[in-house]
Amino acid sequence: MTSQGHPYAIFRRALERRNLPVAWATAAELRVVSLADALALCLLVRDREPARFARVALRWHARFCAETADLQLADGRLALDLLSALEAGEARPAARALRELLGSYDRALAEPLRHWETEQAAAVERRSSA
């Protein structure tokens, strides 16, 4: 344990503060990163290092497919399509649809997207008021 606390607490703070280098490094130290936390990290990569997003999103999708009980083929395909759509300029509708899809399998998976959508809306608001 570091002087700053448990690695998971450091990881969560890094996600909240949108500090990708610290979040990424701390995730590597953790024994297990939940699927929801991995999605939050994936969304942070999308925002901070878009060139890495496709690879990270594919890796997350593979975990989603492997770890989700009773996942339907069409839903797995749709999740991948929606992740891909997150790369587009207007990603909020894709995020909303992905949140609903993931939430139908596990409500915890919807939370990173809900939080990300809130952050995106706040960023748009800040840009329009500046």
Z-matrix of the N, CA and C atoms (Angstrom, degrees):
N
C 1 1.443
C 2 1.532 1 108.41
N 3 1.314 2 115.36 1 140.53
C 4 1.459 3 120.29 2 -179.81
C 5 1.522 4 110.24 3 -89.01
N 6 1.332 5 115.61 4 172.02
C 7 1.461 6 119.75 5 177.50
C 8 1.521 7 111.82 6 -68.78
N 9 1.338 8 116.63 7 -15.74
C 10 1.465 9 120.63 8 -179.18
C 11 1.526 10 112.43 9 -92.04
N 12 1.333 11 117.61 10 -1.43
C 13 1.445 12 120.68 11 177.73
C 14 1.513 13 112.90 12 118.95
N 15 1.286 14 114.74 13 -175.28
C 16 1.455 15 122.91 14 179.76
C 17 1.523 16 109.88 15 -63.56
N 18 1.324 17 118.11 16 142.65
C 19 1.476 18 119.45 17 -179.36
C 20 1.529 19 113.80 18 -54.47
N 21 1.342 20 117.54 19 -35.58
C 22 1.465 21 118.03 20 179.34
C 23 1.528 22 110.98 21 -65.68
N 24 1.325 23 117.44 22 -39.11
C 25 1.465 24 120.53 23 178.09
C 26 1.527 25 109.99 24 -64.35
N 27 1.305 26 116.57 25 -40.07
C 28 1.470 27 120.52 26 177.17
C 29 1.520 28 109.98 27 -63.17
N 30 1.330 29 115.86 28 -42.99
C 31 1.470 30 121.06 29 178.29
C 32 1.527 31 110.68 30 -59.39
N 33 1.319 32 117.47 31 -48.00
C 34 1.468 33 121.21 32 -178.77
C 35 1.529 34 111.09 33 -62.85
N 36 1.334 35 117.21 34 -42.76
C 37 1.463 36 120.29 35 177.95
C 38 1.525 37 110.90 36 -62.46
N 39 1.324 38 116.28 37 -40.02
C 40 1.471 39 119.82 38 179.24
C 41 1.524 40 110.37 39 -63.75
N 42 1.320 41 117.46 40 -40.01
C 43 1.470 42 119.78 41 176.56
C 44 1.524 43 110.27 42 -63.40
N 45 1.323 44 116.44 43 -46.09
C 46 1.465 45 120.39 44 -179.12
C 47 1.519 46 111.84 45 -62.32
N 48 1.311 47 116.50 46 -37.44
C 49 1.468 48 121.14 47 179.73
C 50 1.519 49 112.84 48 -86.97
N 51 1.326 50 115.73 49 -0.59
C 52 1.472 51 123.58 50 177.05
C 53 1.528 52 110.70 51 60.80
N 54 1.333 53 115.25 52 40.10
C 55 1.457 54 122.63 53 179.42
C 56 1.528 55 107.92 54 -99.55
N 57 1.329 56 116.12 55 92.67
C 58 1.459 57 120.80 56 -174.99
C 59 1.526 58 113.15 57 -62.77
N 60 1.329 59 120.53 58 -46.64
C 61 1.474 60 118.05 59 -178.08
C 62 1.531 61 113.22 60 -57.51
N 63 1.331 62 116.63 61 -43.27
C 64 1.468 63 119.55 62 -179.87
C 65 1.528 64 110.50 63 -69.76
N 66 1.320 65 117.94 64 -42.39
C 67 1.464 66 121.03 65 179.38
C 68 1.520 67 110.57 66 -60.99
N 69 1.307 68 117.09 67 -44.88
C 70 1.461 69 121.75 68 -178.30
C 71 1.530 70 110.41 69 -64.51
N 72 1.328 71 116.55 70 -47.73
C 73 1.463 72 120.63 71 -178.64
C 74 1.525 73 111.44 72 -63.88
N 75 1.316 74 116.85 73 -40.91
C 76 1.459 75 120.37 74 -178.68
C 77 1.518 76 110.72 75 -71.34
N 78 1.317 77 118.06 76 -36.33
C 79 1.466 78 120.98 77 176.91
C 80 1.529 79 110.03 78 -59.41
N 81 1.322 80 116.16 79 -36.88
C 82 1.463 81 120.26 80 179.33
C 83 1.531 82 111.58 81 -66.21
N 84 1.327 83 117.66 82 -26.47
C 85 1.462 84 122.30 83 179.17
C 86 1.527 85 112.36 84 -79.68
N 87 1.321 86 116.77 85 -25.61
C 88 1.464 87 120.49 86 -176.26
C 89 1.526 88 110.52 87 -72.53
N 90 1.309 89 116.05 88 145.25
C 91 1.463 90 119.76 89 177.50
C 92 1.523 91 110.52 90 -69.85
N 93 1.321 92 115.95 91 -38.98
C 94 1.465 93 121.45 92 -178.44
C 95 1.517 94 108.51 93 -138.87
N 96 1.325 95 116.04 94 135.97
C 97 1.461 96 122.21 95 172.18
C 98 1.523 97 105.20 96 -115.91
N 99 1.311 98 116.26 97 121.21
C 100 1.466 99 119.42 98 -178.97
C 101 1.527 100 109.72 99 -61.35
N 102 1.306 101 114.78 100 161.01
C 103 1.461 102 120.26 101 178.19
C 104 1.526 103 111.08 102 -62.31
N 105 1.331 104 117.31 103 -37.70
C 106 1.467 105 120.98 104 178.30
C 107 1.524 106 110.64 105 -66.62
N 108 1.338 107 117.17 106 -43.79
C 109 1.465 108 119.88 107 178.18
C 110 1.522 109 111.02 108 -65.82
N 111 1.322 110 117.00 109 -37.10
C 112 1.462 111 120.50 110 177.58
C 113 1.532 112 110.37 111 -64.06
N 114 1.332 113 116.82 112 -36.27
C 115 1.464 114 119.93 113 176.63
C 116 1.518 115 110.77 114 -66.73
N 117 1.330 116 117.17 115 -41.35
C 118 1.469 117 120.18 116 177.39
C 119 1.523 118 110.26 117 -60.64
N 120 1.320 119 117.31 118 -40.58
C 121 1.457 120 121.23 119 177.43
C 122 1.529 121 110.45 120 -66.01
N 123 1.311 122 116.79 121 -40.22
C 124 1.464 123 121.90 122 177.78
C 125 1.529 124 110.72 123 -60.25
N 126 1.318 125 117.47 124 -43.08
C 127 1.464 126 121.18 125 178.94
C 128 1.522 127 111.58 126 -66.90
N 129 1.323 128 116.44 127 -34.86
C 130 1.461 129 120.32 128 176.73
C 131 1.528 130 110.40 129 -66.98
N 132 1.325 131 116.96 130 -39.21
C 133 1.469 132 120.85 131 175.37
C 134 1.519 133 109.41 132 -61.50
N 135 1.324 134 117.17 133 -42.05
C 136 1.467 135 121.07 134 179.37
C 137 1.522 136 111.15 135 -55.74
N 138 1.333 137 115.55 136 -41.72
C 139 1.456 138 120.21 137 -176.71
C 140 1.523 139 113.72 138 -80.44
N 141 1.321 140 117.14 139 -35.20
C 142 1.467 141 120.83 140 -173.11
C 143 1.530 142 114.40 141 -96.64
N 144 1.329 143 116.50 142 -35.31
C 145 1.472 144 121.00 143 -178.99
C 146 1.523 145 109.38 144 -137.79
N 147 1.323 146 116.76 145 71.73
C 148 1.467 147 120.64 146 -173.81
C 149 1.531 148 114.36 147 -55.09
N 150 1.315 149 117.76 148 -29.26
C 151 1.463 150 119.78 149 -179.73
C 152 1.528 151 112.14 150 -64.26
N 153 1.317 152 117.56 151 -24.11
C 154 1.473 153 121.68 152 179.49
C 155 1.524 154 112.60 153 -92.18
N 156 1.326 155 117.25 154 -9.30
C 157 1.461 156 120.24 155 -171.49
C 158 1.525 157 113.38 156 -59.91
N 159 1.311 158 119.05 157 -45.54
C 160 1.467 159 120.60 158 -175.39
C 161 1.528 160 111.30 159 -58.11
N 162 1.309 161 116.72 160 -44.70
C 163 1.469 162 120.18 161 -179.37
C 164 1.538 163 110.89 162 -65.21
N 165 1.323 164 116.22 163 -44.06
C 166 1.465 165 120.41 164 -179.73
C 167 1.530 166 110.16 165 -66.74
N 168 1.322 167 116.99 166 -40.52
C 169 1.465 168 120.84 167 179.42
C 170 1.529 169 111.16 168 -64.46
N 171 1.317 170 116.97 169 -40.46
C 172 1.468 171 119.90 170 177.38
C 173 1.527 172 111.16 171 -63.01
N 174 1.314 173 115.97 172 -41.69
C 175 1.463 174 120.02 173 178.92
C 176 1.527 175 110.23 174 -63.91
N 177 1.348 176 116.49 175 -42.93
C 178 1.458 177 119.35 176 178.02
C 179 1.524 178 110.38 177 -63.09
N 180 1.312 179 117.14 178 -42.98
C 181 1.463 180 121.41 179 -179.44
C 182 1.531 181 111.19 180 -60.52
N 183 1.314 182 116.46 181 -40.82
C 184 1.467 183 119.78 182 178.21
C 185 1.529 184 110.50 183 -60.79
N 186 1.327 185 116.33 184 -42.68
C 187 1.475 186 119.81 185 177.20
C 188 1.522 187 110.62 186 -64.67
N 189 1.330 188 116.48 187 -43.49
C 190 1.463 189 120.32 188 179.39
C 191 1.527 190 109.95 189 -56.49
N 192 1.311 191 116.79 190 -47.23
C 193 1.468 192 120.75 191 -179.03
C 194 1.528 193 111.50 192 -65.05
N 195 1.314 194 116.87 193 -40.82
C 196 1.462 195 120.61 194 -177.70
C 197 1.531 196 112.73 195 -72.66
N 198 1.314 197 117.52 196 -32.58
C 199 1.459 198 121.27 197 -171.65
C 200 1.522 199 114.71 198 -99.91
N 201 1.316 200 118.27 199 -7.33
C 202 1.465 201 120.78 200 -175.75
C 203 1.520 202 109.96 201 -97.11
N 204 1.318 203 114.80 202 115.11
C 205 1.460 204 120.44 203 179.28
C 206 1.518 205 110.54 204 -66.65
N 207 1.302 206 116.08 205 140.40
C 208 1.468 207 123.17 206 175.56
C 209 1.525 208 114.13 207 60.77
N 210 1.332 209 116.85 208 25.86
C 211 1.463 210 119.95 209 177.78
C 212 1.524 211 109.64 210 -65.92
N 213 1.311 212 115.62 211 128.85
C 214 1.462 213 121.15 212 177.62
C 215 1.525 214 109.61 213 -82.97
N 216 1.322 215 116.54 214 145.56
C 217 1.458 216 121.16 215 -179.13
C 218 1.525 217 111.22 216 -56.30
N 219 1.308 218 117.53 217 -45.16
C 220 1.465 219 121.11 218 -179.22
C 221 1.528 220 111.07 219 -62.41
N 222 1.326 221 117.45 220 -36.37
C 223 1.458 222 120.04 221 179.11
C 224 1.523 223 111.38 222 -71.34
N 225 1.322 224 116.94 223 -36.58
C 226 1.461 225 120.13 224 175.74
C 227 1.515 226 111.27 225 -62.81
N 228 1.314 227 115.41 226 -42.52
C 229 1.467 228 120.97 227 177.94
C 230 1.526 229 110.91 228 -65.83
N 231 1.317 230 116.76 229 -42.76
C 232 1.464 231 121.24 230 179.18
C 233 1.532 232 110.82 231 -63.60
N 234 1.322 233 116.89 232 -41.60
C 235 1.469 234 119.77 233 178.14
C 236 1.525 235 110.63 234 -59.00
N 237 1.316 236 116.89 235 -42.34
C 238 1.467 237 120.33 236 178.88
C 239 1.524 238 110.91 237 -65.55
N 240 1.321 239 117.42 238 -41.66
C 241 1.466 240 120.87 239 177.97
C 242 1.531 241 111.14 240 -62.48
N 243 1.325 242 116.53 241 -40.32
C 244 1.467 243 120.29 242 -179.56
C 245 1.522 244 111.40 243 -70.60
N 246 1.329 245 117.39 244 -37.69
C 247 1.470 246 120.09 245 174.04
C 248 1.524 247 109.79 246 -60.04
N 249 1.310 248 116.04 247 -42.84
C 250 1.464 249 120.82 248 178.76
C 251 1.525 250 110.99 249 -62.26
N 252 1.320 251 116.31 250 -39.15
C 253 1.464 252 120.79 251 179.79
C 254 1.528 253 112.02 252 -67.56
N 255 1.323 254 117.51 253 -20.88
C 256 1.464 255 119.94 254 177.84
C 257 1.523 256 111.85 255 -65.19
N 258 1.313 257 117.18 256 -19.90
C 259 1.464 258 120.58 257 178.02
C 260 1.526 259 111.69 258 -73.05
N 261 1.313 260 116.54 259 -20.33
C 262 1.463 261 120.98 260 -176.85
C 263 1.526 262 110.91 261 -70.72
N 264 1.298 263 115.18 262 163.66
C 265 1.456 264 121.00 263 -178.68
C 266 1.517 265 113.51 264 -60.16
N 267 1.302 266 118.06 265 -44.03
C 268 1.469 267 122.05 266 179.55
C 269 1.526 268 107.95 267 -103.03
N 270 1.319 269 115.70 268 83.53
C 271 1.458 270 122.02 269 -173.03
C 272 1.528 271 113.42 270 -89.99
N 273 1.321 272 117.27 271 -12.08
C 274 1.466 273 119.02 272 -174.11
C 275 1.530 274 114.29 273 -61.10
N 276 1.340 275 120.22 274 -40.61
C 277 1.469 276 118.00 275 177.15
C 278 1.539 277 112.12 276 -64.17
N 279 1.318 278 116.88 277 -37.35
C 280 1.465 279 120.12 278 177.69
C 281 1.526 280 110.21 279 -65.87
N 282 1.325 281 116.74 280 -41.02
C 283 1.463 282 120.59 281 178.82
C 284 1.519 283 110.59 282 -62.63
N 285 1.310 284 116.40 283 -41.51
C 286 1.464 285 120.85 284 179.83
C 287 1.533 286 110.43 285 -62.36
N 288 1.329 287 116.16 286 -45.76
C 289 1.465 288 120.37 287 179.88
C 290 1.534 289 110.69 288 -65.87
N 291 1.322 290 116.86 289 -40.71
C 292 1.458 291 120.42 290 178.72
C 293 1.528 292 110.25 291 -65.25
N 294 1.328 293 117.03 292 -40.24
C 295 1.467 294 120.90 293 177.56
C 296 1.526 295 110.69 294 -58.60
N 297 1.312 296 116.41 295 -44.49
C 298 1.463 297 119.94 296 -179.83
C 299 1.526 298 111.43 297 -65.74
N 300 1.330 299 116.21 298 -42.22
C 301 1.468 300 120.12 299 179.51
C 302 1.524 301 110.82 300 -63.69
N 303 1.328 302 117.00 301 -50.49
C 304 1.456 303 120.34 302 -177.89
C 305 1.523 304 111.01 303 -64.66
N 306 1.326 305 116.36 304 -38.89
C 307 1.457 306 120.46 305 178.75
C 308 1.518 307 113.02 306 -62.50
N 309 1.319 308 117.37 307 -26.87
C 310 1.462 309 119.87 308 178.45
C 311 1.531 310 111.33 309 -70.80
N 312 1.326 311 117.13 310 -18.89
C 313 1.460 312 121.59 311 176.78
C 314 1.523 313 111.92 312 -99.50
N 315 1.321 314 116.61 313 -38.43
C 316 1.467 315 121.21 314 -177.47
C 317 1.521 316 107.64 315 -158.53
N 318 1.315 317 116.16 316 115.12
C 319 1.466 318 120.19 317 -176.27
C 320 1.520 319 112.33 318 -59.87
N 321 1.330 320 117.57 319 -30.52
C 322 1.471 321 120.82 320 179.63
C 323 1.527 322 111.13 321 -64.02
N 324 1.322 323 117.26 322 -29.35
C 325 1.465 324 120.42 323 179.52
C 326 1.521 325 112.40 324 -70.45
N 327 1.306 326 117.04 325 -23.13
C 328 1.469 327 120.59 326 179.69
C 329 1.526 328 111.37 327 -75.49
N 330 1.330 329 118.45 328 -25.43
C 331 1.460 330 121.54 329 -173.37
C 332 1.531 331 114.53 330 -62.46
N 333 1.338 332 119.81 331 -45.52
C 334 1.471 333 117.61 332 178.23
C 335 1.531 334 112.28 333 -59.46
N 336 1.312 335 117.15 334 -36.26
C 337 1.467 336 120.06 335 178.79
C 338 1.525 337 111.09 336 -71.33
N 339 1.316 338 116.62 337 -38.64
C 340 1.469 339 119.87 338 177.82
C 341 1.534 340 109.24 339 -61.95
N 342 1.312 341 116.35 340 -44.54
C 343 1.462 342 121.12 341 179.08
C 344 1.531 343 110.17 342 -64.49
N 345 1.315 344 117.61 343 -43.43
C 346 1.470 345 122.38 344 -179.95
C 347 1.530 346 110.14 345 -62.99
N 348 1.322 347 117.51 346 -43.25
C 349 1.466 348 120.56 347 178.50
C 350 1.527 349 111.23 348 -60.95
N 351 1.321 350 116.58 349 -40.51
C 352 1.462 351 120.85 350 177.88
C 353 1.522 352 110.33 351 -62.47
N 354 1.334 353 117.10 352 -43.90
C 355 1.462 354 121.33 353 178.21
C 356 1.525 355 111.30 354 -62.87
N 357 1.320 356 116.96 355 -41.32
C 358 1.462 357 120.84 356 179.83
C 359 1.521 358 111.12 357 -64.18
N 360 1.325 359 116.67 358 -42.43
C 361 1.467 360 120.59 359 178.80
C 362 1.528 361 110.40 360 -63.50
N 363 1.335 362 116.93 361 -40.62
C 364 1.467 363 120.69 362 179.08
C 365 1.530 364 110.30 363 -65.70
N 366 1.322 365 117.35 364 -38.36
C 367 1.467 366 120.71 365 179.26
C 368 1.525 367 111.00 366 -64.89
N 369 1.329 368 116.24 367 -41.00
C 370 1.468 369 120.57 368 177.65
C 371 1.525 370 109.97 369 -63.29
N 372 1.319 371 115.69 370 -42.33
C 373 1.464 372 120.64 371 179.07
C 374 1.535 373 111.04 372 -62.09
N 375 1.339 374 115.80 373 -43.96
C 376 1.471 375 119.08 374 179.07
C 377 1.519 376 111.15 375 -62.73
N 378 1.334 377 117.44 376 -41.26
C 379 1.470 378 120.75 377 179.54
C 380 1.519 379 111.66 378 -65.56
N 381 1.330 380 117.23 379 -38.78
C 382 1.463 381 119.56 380 -177.43
C 383 1.528 382 112.10 381 -75.15
N 384 1.331 383 118.18 382 -24.76
C 385 1.455 384 120.08 383 179.20
C 386 1.536 385 112.49 384 -90.87
N 387 1.316 386 116.36 385 -8.09
C 388 1.485 387 119.62 386 -178.93
C 389 1.508 388 112.45 387 -82.92
